[in-house]
Amino acid sequence: MDGRQASLLLCSSMALFASYSISGTTLRAPIRRTITRNARNPQTRLISALRLTGPCRAQARCRRSIPLVKCSTSATTTVDSILQTADDFPMLIDGKLRTKGSAGVSPVINPATEEPFAYAPSASIDDLNDAVMAAKGAFSSWSTLDYESKVAYLERFALEVKKDAENIATILTKEQGKPYASALGEIKASADRIATVSALGPLEAEVLHEDEKTRTEVHRVPRGVVAAITPWNFPVLIAASKAASALLSGNTVVIKPSPFTPLSTLALGKAAERADLPPGVINIVSGGDDLGKALAEHKDVRHISFTGSVATGKKVMATAAAGLKRVTLELGGNDAAIVLEDVDIGPASRKIFQASMANTGQVCTAIKRLYVHEKVFDPLVEALVAHAKNATVGDGLTKGVTHGPLNNKMQYNIVTGLLDDAKQQGAKVLCGGEAPEGPGYFFPPTLVTDVKEGVRLVDEEQFGPVLPVIPFTDVDDAVTRANASPFGLGGSVWTRDSEKGAQIAARLETGVTWVNAHITGDFAGKPPPFGGAKMSGIGREHGRAGLEEYTDLKTIRVAKKL
C-alpha cells in the first residue's frame, strides 16, 4: 500500500468509525487506527500503528470545539490504537491471570467518542465459581496470618499500583471519561487508601471481665469470602477501599467491577499478581450485571459490599436475605447544601461549584440541591454561573479539560430527561443546558433556578452536572426541606459562623455532614467512617469502622478451673 492509498483508507475509516461529516477541513485528535482483525475472533490483536503520508482526499469536520489537527495534503500522522484486546486486561483468579473469559468478550465504550476502544473478558459462571472457590480456599491461611504480614503484602500491592499509576489512569480516563489528572489522582489515592487502612492497626480482642475464676473476651473475627461489587464513577478507588478493609480484617475478596469500567479494575489484578499476593486472597472477574447477581447469590459468599444505585441495592439486599448474608450498601444520595446569609461568597462559590460538578457531577456525595438564603441568592448564583462558564468540557485526555463526558448513554438520558422535565415545569436555565453537537456523552455544567420540591430534578438524584438552586428565608424551613428526602448520604452548611454551622449540620439527617466544605475526604487524624442514613445505605466504610464492618463479634468465656 502506497502513501496515497493509505491516506484514503485512513480518512474513509475515520468517517466510518466516527461518523464525521465530509465537508470540513479538520479532523479530531487523536486519529484512530484503521482496524485490521479477524471478524470471527474479536480478540485478535490489531495492528499497533501505521505511519501514513500523502494527500487526504476525504476531509472530515469535527463539530465539537475540542483540539483538532489538520488533515492536509502534506499530513504525516501516526495512527493510534482504537481497540485493545481482552488479552491486555486479564482477570485474576487464584493468583493467576486469566486472559479469556469462558463467556467471551465485551466491548468497552469510550464515553468521549461513543466508540469501543477495548475488549474486556466476560466471566462465565464457571469462571465465577473458580474465583469464589479460590477465595474460600485461601481464607483459612489468610485469616490466621498475623496482621504485620497482611500489611506487608498489601503495601507491596499498593506500591505496584503506584508504579503503574500513569498507565492505569489513561485506561480509567478512556473508559470512565474523567480528566486524566483526576484519573491519576484516583489511582494514587487508591494506593494511599491501602496504606491508610494498614495504619489503623489490628482489631484487638477486648477483655470485658477477668477474675480468679473466669475471663470474658470479645473478638472481631472475619466472615470469609467478601463479594465487592463496584460502580463506574470511581471504580479503582472504591475497589481498593473495599479490598483493603476486607483483607486486613482477615477476609478474602472477589471483586466484580461495573461493565462500563472494568479495565482499570482488572489492571489492579496485574498489580496484585506482581505483588505476589497469596493465590486466592484477591480475585477480580469482569462481566455484565448477571454476573454480579450470580456473585451475590453464591452460596460461599458471606458478605456483600455494594456501591451503586438504591434500586440495585434493594435487589442486593433481597438476594442476601435468602442466605442471611451480611451486607454493606453505599447507595445514592441527593445531598443538600444550605448557604446562610453571612456566607463569604467568593470562596464558598468556588467550593460549592467544585462539590457539585466534580467528575461531571457523578459523585455519590456531590451537592445535588442548593438552598441559598434569599439575601445572598443573586450574588451567589452569579458567581456560580461565572465558574460554570470558565469550565472546559471535552475528552479527558485533552490537556486543559476540566470536565469530561457523562459515563454512559443511560446516565446521559437520565440527566437530560430530568432537565427537560424541569424546563417543562417553568425552570430557568442560567447557563449550560444544551449538549454540544457531535459524538460523546458531553454535557456542560448547568445551573437551574425557579424550581422547588415536586420537580423531579429536585426530588431525585440527577448524578450529573445540573444543579438546582433554591432560595429560602428561614433556616428551619431550609433544614426541613433538606431532610424531606428519602436519601441521607451527605449534606453541608455554609457560613462565616462555623459553630452555628455545626449546630445546623447536626440537624441534617445524613451519614456525613460538612461545614464550609462538601465532598472532601481531607480529614485530619484518623479517617472517619463513611456511609448513609435512610435509603442511602447500610453499614459503614473507611476507618476503623470499615474494618469492623467485615467482621462478626465472637465472645469467648474462659473458666480457669473445672
C-alpha positions as CSV (number, residue, x, y, z in Angstrom):
1,M,0.0,0.0,0.0
2,D,1.5,3.3,-1.0
3,G,1.1,6.6,0.9
4,R,-1.8,7.8,-1.3
5,Q,-3.8,4.6,-0.8
6,A,-3.1,4.5,2.9
7,S,-4.3,8.1,3.4
8,L,-7.5,7.4,1.5
9,L,-8.0,4.3,3.6
10,L,-7.4,6.2,6.8
11,C,-9.8,9.0,6.0
12,S,-12.6,6.7,4.9
13,S,-12.1,4.6,8.0
14,M,-12.4,7.7,10.1
15,A,-15.7,8.6,8.5
16,L,-16.9,5.1,9.1
17,F,-15.9,4.8,12.7
18,A,-16.5,8.3,14.0
19,S,-19.5,9.4,11.8
20,Y,-17.8,12.6,10.9
21,S,-19.3,14.8,8.2
22,I,-17.3,15.0,4.9
23,S,-17.4,18.7,4.3
24,G,-14.9,20.4,6.6
25,T,-11.2,20.8,6.9
26,T,-10.2,19.3,10.2
27,L,-10.1,16.0,12.0
28,R,-10.3,15.4,15.7
29,A,-7.2,14.1,17.5
30,P,-6.1,11.5,18.4
31,I,-6.6,9.9,15.0
32,R,-7.7,6.3,15.3
33,R,-6.1,3.2,13.8
34,T,-7.6,1.6,10.8
35,I,-9.0,-1.8,12.0
36,T,-7.5,-5.0,10.7
37,R,-8.8,-8.0,12.5
38,N,-10.3,-11.4,12.0
39,A,-14.1,-10.9,12.1
40,R,-14.5,-14.4,13.6
41,N,-12.3,-13.6,16.5
42,P,-12.8,-10.1,18.1
43,Q,-9.9,-10.8,20.5
44,T,-7.3,-10.8,17.6
45,R,-4.8,-8.1,18.3
46,L,-5.0,-5.1,15.9
47,I,-2.0,-3.6,14.2
48,S,-0.4,-1.3,16.7
49,A,0.2,1.7,14.5
50,L,0.6,2.9,10.9
51,R,2.6,5.9,9.8
52,L,0.8,7.4,6.8
53,T,1.8,10.2,4.4
54,G,0.3,11.7,1.3
55,P,-2.9,13.5,0.2
56,C,-6.0,13.2,2.3
57,R,-8.9,13.1,-0.2
58,A,-11.7,12.6,2.3
59,Q,-11.9,15.6,4.5
60,A,-13.6,15.4,7.9
61,R,-15.0,18.0,10.1
62,C,-15.4,17.6,13.9
63,R,-18.4,19.5,15.2
64,R,-17.1,19.9,18.8
65,S,-14.7,22.5,20.0
66,I,-12.1,20.2,21.2
67,P,-8.5,20.0,20.0
68,L,-8.2,19.5,16.2
69,V,-5.5,18.6,13.8
70,K,-5.4,19.4,10.1
71,C,-6.0,16.7,7.6
72,S,-4.0,18.4,4.8
73,T,-2.3,17.3,1.6
74,S,1.0,17.0,3.5
75,A,-0.2,15.3,6.6
76,T,2.1,12.9,8.4
77,T,0.1,11.1,11.0
78,T,0.7,8.3,13.5
79,V,-2.5,6.3,13.9
80,D,-3.1,5.4,17.5
81,S,-4.7,2.2,18.8
82,I,-8.5,2.1,18.6
83,L,-9.0,-1.3,20.2
84,Q,-7.1,-3.3,22.7
85,T,-7.9,-7.0,23.2
86,A,-9.1,-9.0,26.2
87,D,-5.6,-10.4,26.4
88,D,-4.4,-6.9,27.6
89,F,-6.9,-7.0,30.5
90,P,-6.9,-10.4,32.1
91,M,-9.0,-11.4,35.1
92,L,-7.2,-12.5,38.3
93,I,-8.4,-15.9,39.6
94,D,-6.5,-17.9,42.2
95,G,-3.3,-15.9,41.8
96,K,-3.2,-16.4,38.0
97,L,-4.1,-14.0,35.2
98,R,-6.8,-15.5,33.1
99,T,-6.9,-13.8,29.7
100,K,-10.1,-15.3,28.3
101,G,-13.4,-15.4,30.0
102,S,-15.5,-18.5,29.2
103,A,-18.4,-16.3,28.2
104,G,-16.3,-14.5,25.6
105,V,-15.6,-10.8,25.5
106,S,-17.5,-7.5,25.8
107,P,-16.6,-4.1,24.2
108,V,-15.8,-1.2,26.4
109,I,-17.0,2.2,25.2
110,N,-15.1,5.4,25.5
111,P,-17.8,7.9,26.5
112,A,-15.9,10.8,24.8
113,T,-16.4,9.1,21.4
114,E,-19.2,6.6,22.0
115,E,-17.0,4.0,20.3
116,P,-15.4,0.9,21.7
117,F,-11.7,1.2,22.4
118,A,-11.0,-2.2,24.0
119,Y,-12.5,-5.6,24.9
120,A,-12.9,-7.0,28.4
121,P,-13.2,-10.7,29.2
122,S,-16.7,-11.8,30.2
123,A,-16.6,-14.3,33.0
124,S,-18.9,-17.3,32.9
125,I,-20.4,-19.0,35.9
126,D,-17.6,-21.5,35.8
127,D,-15.1,-18.6,36.0
128,L,-17.0,-17.1,38.9
129,N,-17.1,-20.4,40.7
130,D,-13.4,-20.7,40.3
131,A,-12.9,-17.3,41.8
132,V,-15.1,-17.9,44.8
133,M,-13.7,-21.3,45.4
134,A,-10.2,-19.8,45.3
135,A,-11.1,-17.2,47.8
136,K,-12.8,-19.8,50.0
137,G,-9.7,-22.0,49.9
138,A,-7.4,-19.1,50.8
139,F,-9.5,-17.9,53.7
140,S,-8.1,-20.4,56.3
141,S,-4.5,-19.4,55.9
142,W,-5.1,-15.7,55.3
143,S,-7.4,-15.2,58.2
144,T,-4.8,-16.7,60.6
145,L,-1.9,-14.8,59.2
146,D,-0.5,-12.2,61.5
147,Y,-1.5,-8.6,60.9
148,E,2.0,-7.4,60.1
149,S,2.3,-9.9,57.3
150,K,-1.0,-8.9,55.9
151,V,0.2,-5.3,55.9
152,A,3.4,-6.2,54.2
153,Y,1.6,-7.9,51.4
154,L,-0.8,-5.0,50.9
155,E,2.0,-2.5,51.0
156,R,3.6,-4.3,48.1
157,F,0.3,-4.3,46.3
158,A,0.0,-0.5,46.8
159,L,3.5,0.0,45.5
160,E,2.8,-1.9,42.4
161,V,-0.4,0.2,41.8
162,K,1.7,3.4,42.2
163,K,4.3,2.1,39.7
164,D,1.6,1.6,37.1
165,A,-0.4,4.7,38.0
166,E,0.0,6.6,34.7
167,N,-1.0,3.6,32.6
168,I,-4.0,2.8,34.8
169,A,-5.0,6.4,34.8
170,T,-5.0,6.5,31.0
171,I,-7.2,3.4,30.9
172,L,-9.5,5.0,33.5
173,T,-9.9,8.2,31.5
174,K,-10.7,6.2,28.4
175,E,-13.4,4.1,30.0
176,Q,-14.8,6.5,32.6
177,G,-14.3,9.8,30.9
178,K,-12.8,11.9,33.8
179,P,-9.9,14.2,33.0
180,Y,-6.5,12.5,33.1
181,A,-5.3,14.5,36.1
182,S,-8.4,13.4,38.1
183,A,-7.8,9.8,37.0
184,L,-4.2,9.9,38.0
185,G,-5.3,11.3,41.4
186,E,-7.7,8.5,41.9
187,I,-5.1,5.8,41.2
188,K,-2.6,7.4,43.6
189,A,-5.4,7.9,46.2
190,S,-6.2,4.2,45.9
191,A,-2.7,3.2,46.8
192,D,-2.7,5.7,49.6
193,R,-6.0,4.4,50.9
194,I,-4.5,0.9,51.3
195,A,-1.7,2.4,53.4
196,T,-4.2,4.4,55.5
197,V,-6.2,1.3,56.3
198,S,-3.0,-0.6,57.1
199,A,-2.0,2.1,59.6
200,L,-5.2,1.6,61.7
201,G,-3.7,-1.5,63.4
202,P,-5.2,-4.9,64.2
203,L,-8.6,-5.4,65.7
204,E,-7.5,-6.4,69.2
205,A,-9.6,-8.6,71.5
206,E,-11.4,-6.8,74.3
207,V,-11.3,-8.3,77.8
208,L,-14.7,-7.5,79.4
209,H,-14.1,-9.2,82.7
210,E,-11.4,-11.2,84.5
211,D,-11.1,-12.6,88.0
212,E,-9.5,-15.6,89.6
213,K,-12.3,-17.8,88.2
214,T,-13.2,-16.5,84.7
215,R,-12.2,-14.3,81.8
216,T,-14.6,-13.0,79.2
217,E,-13.2,-11.8,75.9
218,V,-14.8,-10.3,72.8
219,H,-13.1,-10.8,69.5
220,R,-13.6,-9.5,66.0
221,V,-13.5,-12.4,63.6
222,P,-13.5,-12.3,59.7
223,R,-16.5,-13.7,57.9
224,G,-15.0,-15.5,54.9
225,V,-15.5,-14.6,51.2
226,V,-16.5,-11.0,50.6
227,A,-18.1,-10.0,47.3
228,A,-17.1,-6.5,46.3
229,I,-19.4,-5.1,43.6
230,T,-18.2,-1.7,42.5
231,P,-19.6,1.2,40.4
232,W,-18.4,3.1,37.4
233,N,-17.8,6.6,38.8
234,F,-14.7,5.8,41.0
235,P,-14.0,2.2,40.1
236,V,-10.4,1.9,41.2
237,L,-10.7,3.9,44.5
238,I,-13.8,2.1,45.6
239,A,-12.4,-1.4,44.7
240,A,-9.2,-0.6,46.6
241,S,-11.0,0.7,49.6
242,K,-13.3,-2.3,49.9
243,A,-10.4,-4.8,49.3
244,A,-8.1,-3.2,51.8
245,S,-10.7,-3.2,54.7
246,A,-11.9,-6.7,53.9
247,L,-8.4,-8.2,53.5
248,L,-6.9,-6.5,56.6
249,S,-9.7,-7.7,58.7
250,G,-8.9,-11.3,57.6
251,N,-11.4,-11.9,54.8
252,T,-10.7,-12.9,51.2
253,V,-12.2,-11.0,48.3
254,V,-13.8,-11.4,44.9
255,I,-14.2,-8.0,43.1
256,K,-16.7,-7.5,40.3
257,P,-16.4,-4.1,38.6
258,S,-19.1,-2.3,36.6
259,P,-19.3,-3.5,32.9
260,F,-18.9,0.2,32.0
261,T,-15.5,0.5,33.6
262,P,-13.9,-3.0,34.0
263,L,-10.5,-2.3,32.6
264,S,-8.9,-0.1,35.3
265,T,-10.0,-2.6,38.0
266,L,-8.7,-5.5,36.0
267,A,-5.4,-3.6,35.9
268,L,-5.4,-3.9,39.7
269,G,-5.3,-7.6,39.2
270,K,-2.0,-7.3,37.4
271,A,-0.6,-5.2,40.2
272,A,-1.7,-7.9,42.8
273,E,-0.1,-10.6,40.7
274,R,3.2,-8.7,40.5
275,A,3.0,-8.1,44.3
276,D,2.8,-11.9,44.7
277,L,-0.2,-11.8,47.0
278,P,-1.1,-15.4,48.1
279,P,-3.3,-17.1,45.5
280,G,-7.0,-16.7,46.0
281,V,-6.8,-13.8,48.5
282,I,-8.0,-11.3,46.0
283,N,-9.8,-12.2,42.8
284,I,-11.1,-9.9,40.0
285,V,-13.7,-11.0,37.5
286,S,-15.5,-9.0,34.8
287,G,-18.8,-9.3,33.2
288,G,-22.4,-7.9,33.0
289,D,-25.0,-7.3,35.6
290,D,-26.0,-11.0,35.6
291,L,-22.5,-11.9,36.8
292,G,-22.9,-9.5,39.8
293,K,-26.2,-11.1,40.6
294,A,-24.7,-14.6,40.5
295,L,-21.8,-13.4,42.7
296,A,-24.2,-12.0,45.3
297,E,-26.2,-15.3,45.2
298,H,-23.2,-17.6,45.5
299,K,-23.6,-19.9,48.5
300,D,-20.0,-19.4,49.6
301,V,-20.1,-15.6,49.7
302,R,-20.7,-14.5,53.3
303,H,-20.6,-10.7,52.9
304,I,-21.7,-8.5,50.0
305,S,-20.2,-5.0,49.8
306,F,-22.0,-3.0,47.1
307,T,-21.8,0.6,45.9
308,G,-24.3,1.8,43.4
309,S,-27.9,2.8,43.0
310,V,-30.7,2.4,45.5
311,A,-32.7,0.2,43.1
312,T,-29.9,-2.2,42.7
313,G,-29.0,-2.0,46.4
314,K,-32.5,-3.2,47.2
315,K,-32.0,-6.2,44.9
316,V,-28.7,-7.0,46.6
317,M,-30.3,-6.9,50.0
318,A,-33.1,-9.1,48.9
319,T,-30.6,-11.6,47.5
320,A,-28.6,-11.5,50.7
321,A,-31.7,-12.2,52.8
322,A,-32.1,-15.7,51.3
323,G,-28.7,-16.7,52.8
324,L,-28.7,-14.3,55.7
325,K,-25.5,-12.8,54.2
326,R,-24.2,-9.6,55.7
327,V,-24.3,-6.5,53.5
328,T,-22.6,-3.1,53.3
329,L,-24.6,-0.9,51.0
330,E,-23.3,2.6,49.9
331,L,-26.2,3.9,47.8
332,G,-27.4,7.0,46.1
333,G,-27.7,10.5,47.6
334,N,-29.5,13.7,47.0
335,D,-27.2,15.9,49.1
336,A,-28.5,19.3,50.1
337,A,-26.2,22.3,50.8
338,I,-27.6,25.2,52.9
339,V,-26.0,28.6,52.4
340,L,-26.6,31.2,55.1
341,E,-26.9,34.9,54.6
342,D,-23.5,35.6,56.2
343,V,-21.5,33.4,53.8
344,D,-18.3,34.6,52.1
345,I,-19.5,34.3,48.5
346,G,-16.0,34.2,46.8
347,P,-14.5,31.1,48.4
348,A,-17.9,29.5,49.0
349,S,-19.0,29.7,45.4
350,R,-15.7,28.1,44.3
351,K,-16.0,25.2,46.7
352,I,-19.7,24.7,46.0
353,F,-19.2,24.6,42.3
354,Q,-16.4,22.0,42.7
355,A,-18.5,20.0,45.0
356,S,-21.5,19.9,42.6
357,M,-19.6,19.5,39.3
358,A,-16.6,17.3,40.2
359,N,-16.4,14.2,38.0
360,T,-19.1,15.9,35.9
361,G,-21.5,15.6,38.9
362,Q,-21.1,11.8,39.1
363,V,-20.2,11.6,42.8
364,C,-22.5,10.0,45.3
365,T,-21.9,12.9,47.8
366,A,-21.9,15.7,45.3
367,I,-24.1,18.7,46.1
368,K,-27.4,18.0,44.2
369,R,-29.7,20.6,45.8
370,L,-28.5,24.0,46.8
371,Y,-30.6,26.0,49.2
372,V,-29.5,29.7,49.4
373,H,-30.7,32.4,51.7
374,E,-32.6,35.0,49.6
375,K,-30.3,37.8,50.8
376,V,-27.3,36.3,49.0
377,F,-29.1,34.3,46.3
378,D,-28.4,36.6,43.4
379,P,-24.7,37.2,44.0
380,L,-24.0,33.6,44.8
381,V,-25.8,32.4,41.6
382,E,-23.9,35.0,39.6
383,A,-20.6,33.7,41.0
384,L,-21.6,30.1,40.2
385,V,-22.5,31.0,36.7
386,A,-19.1,32.6,36.2
387,H,-17.4,29.4,37.4
388,A,-19.6,27.3,35.1
389,K,-18.7,29.5,32.1
390,N,-15.0,29.0,32.8
391,A,-15.2,25.2,32.7
392,T,-13.7,23.4,29.8
393,V,-15.7,20.3,28.7
394,G,-14.1,17.7,26.4
395,D,-12.2,14.5,26.1
396,G,-10.4,13.8,29.4
397,L,-7.1,13.0,27.6
398,T,-7.0,16.5,26.2
399,K,-4.9,19.0,28.1
400,G,-6.8,21.7,29.8
401,V,-10.1,19.9,30.0
402,T,-11.8,20.3,33.4
403,H,-14.9,18.2,32.9
404,G,-15.2,15.0,30.8
405,P,-18.4,13.4,29.5
406,L,-21.0,11.5,31.4
407,N,-20.0,7.9,31.6
408,N,-22.7,6.2,29.6
409,K,-25.8,6.7,27.4
410,M,-28.2,5.6,30.2
411,Q,-26.9,8.2,32.6
412,Y,-26.9,10.9,29.9
413,N,-30.5,10.2,29.2
414,I,-31.3,10.4,32.9
415,V,-29.6,13.8,33.3
416,T,-31.1,15.3,30.1
417,G,-34.6,13.8,30.9
418,L,-34.6,15.4,34.4
419,L,-33.6,18.8,32.9
420,D,-36.2,18.6,30.2
421,D,-38.9,17.8,32.8
422,A,-37.8,20.8,34.9
423,K,-37.9,23.2,31.9
424,Q,-41.4,22.0,31.1
425,Q,-42.4,23.0,34.6
426,G,-41.0,26.5,34.3
427,A,-37.4,26.1,35.3
428,K,-35.0,28.8,34.2
429,V,-31.6,27.6,32.8
430,L,-28.9,30.2,33.7
431,C,-26.0,28.5,31.9
432,G,-25.3,25.3,30.0
433,G,-28.4,23.3,29.4
434,E,-27.6,22.1,25.9
435,A,-25.4,19.3,24.9
436,P,-22.7,20.2,22.2
437,E,-23.1,18.6,18.8
438,G,-21.2,15.6,17.8
439,P,-20.3,12.3,19.4
440,G,-19.7,11.8,23.1
441,Y,-21.9,12.0,26.2
442,F,-20.8,15.5,26.9
443,F,-23.0,17.9,28.9
444,P,-21.8,21.3,30.3
445,P,-22.2,22.5,33.9
446,T,-25.7,23.7,34.2
447,L,-27.4,25.9,36.8
448,V,-31.2,26.0,37.2
449,T,-33.5,28.2,39.2
450,D,-37.3,28.6,39.5
451,V,-37.6,25.1,40.8
452,K,-38.8,23.6,44.1
453,E,-39.8,20.3,45.7
454,G,-42.2,18.3,43.5
455,V,-39.9,18.8,40.4
456,R,-38.0,15.6,39.6
457,L,-34.7,17.5,39.3
458,V,-35.0,18.5,43.0
459,D,-36.6,15.3,44.3
460,E,-34.4,12.7,42.5
461,E,-30.7,12.1,42.2
462,Q,-29.5,13.5,38.9
463,F,-25.9,12.2,39.2
464,G,-24.8,14.7,36.6
465,P,-23.7,18.4,36.1
466,V,-27.1,20.0,36.6
467,L,-27.7,21.9,39.9
468,P,-31.0,23.3,41.1
469,V,-30.6,26.4,43.2
470,I,-33.5,27.2,45.5
471,P,-34.0,30.3,47.7
472,F,-35.1,30.3,51.3
473,T,-35.9,32.8,54.0
474,D,-35.9,30.8,57.2
475,V,-33.2,28.4,58.2
476,D,-35.6,26.0,60.0
477,D,-37.5,25.7,56.7
478,A,-34.4,25.0,54.8
479,V,-33.4,22.2,57.2
480,T,-36.9,20.7,56.9
481,R,-36.8,20.8,53.1
482,A,-33.3,19.3,53.1
483,N,-34.5,16.4,55.3
484,A,-37.7,15.8,53.3
485,S,-35.9,13.3,51.1
486,P,-35.7,9.5,51.3
487,F,-31.9,9.9,50.8
488,G,-29.5,10.7,53.6
489,L,-25.9,10.4,52.4
490,G,-24.3,13.8,52.8
491,G,-25.1,17.5,53.4
492,S,-23.4,20.7,54.2
493,V,-23.9,24.2,55.8
494,W,-22.0,27.3,54.6
495,T,-21.5,30.3,56.9
496,R,-18.9,32.5,58.5
497,D,-20.0,31.3,61.9
498,S,-18.6,27.8,62.0
499,E,-20.2,26.9,65.4
500,K,-23.6,28.0,64.2
501,G,-23.0,25.9,61.1
502,A,-22.1,22.9,63.1
503,Q,-25.3,23.2,65.1
504,I,-27.4,23.3,61.9
505,A,-25.3,20.5,60.3
506,A,-26.1,18.2,63.3
507,R,-29.8,18.5,62.4
508,L,-29.4,17.2,58.9
509,E,-30.4,13.6,58.5
510,T,-27.3,12.3,56.8
511,G,-24.4,9.9,57.3
512,V,-21.9,12.7,56.9
513,T,-22.2,16.5,57.1
514,W,-19.7,19.3,56.5
515,V,-19.4,22.9,57.5
516,N,-17.9,25.2,54.8
517,A,-16.9,22.1,52.8
518,H,-18.5,19.3,50.9
519,I,-17.3,16.1,49.1
520,T,-13.8,16.4,50.6
521,G,-12.1,13.5,52.2
522,D,-9.3,15.6,53.6
523,F,-9.8,14.8,57.2
524,A,-7.1,15.4,59.7
525,G,-6.2,12.5,62.0
526,K,-7.8,9.0,61.8
527,P,-10.1,8.5,58.8
528,P,-13.8,8.7,59.8
529,P,-16.5,6.2,58.9
530,F,-18.5,6.9,55.8
531,G,-22.0,5.8,54.9
532,G,-25.6,6.9,54.6
533,A,-28.8,7.2,56.5
534,K,-32.3,6.3,55.4
535,M,-32.2,4.9,51.8
536,S,-28.6,6.0,51.2
537,G,-27.2,2.8,52.6
538,I,-26.5,0.3,55.4
539,G,-23.2,-0.1,57.2
540,R,-20.0,2.0,57.2
541,E,-16.8,2.0,55.2
542,H,-13.4,3.6,55.9
543,G,-11.6,4.0,59.1
544,R,-11.7,1.5,62.0
545,A,-15.5,1.1,61.5
546,G,-14.7,0.0,58.0
547,L,-12.5,-2.8,59.3
548,E,-15.1,-3.9,61.8
549,E,-17.8,-3.9,59.1
550,Y,-16.3,-7.1,57.7
551,T,-16.2,-9.0,61.0
552,D,-18.5,-10.7,63.4
553,L,-18.4,-10.4,67.2
554,K,-17.3,-13.5,69.0
555,T,-17.5,-13.9,72.7
556,I,-15.1,-16.3,74.5
557,R,-15.8,-17.1,78.1
558,V,-13.0,-19.0,79.9
559,A,-13.4,-20.9,83.1
560,K,-10.0,-21.1,84.6
561,K,-10.8,-24.1,86.7
562,L,-13.1,-27.0,86.2
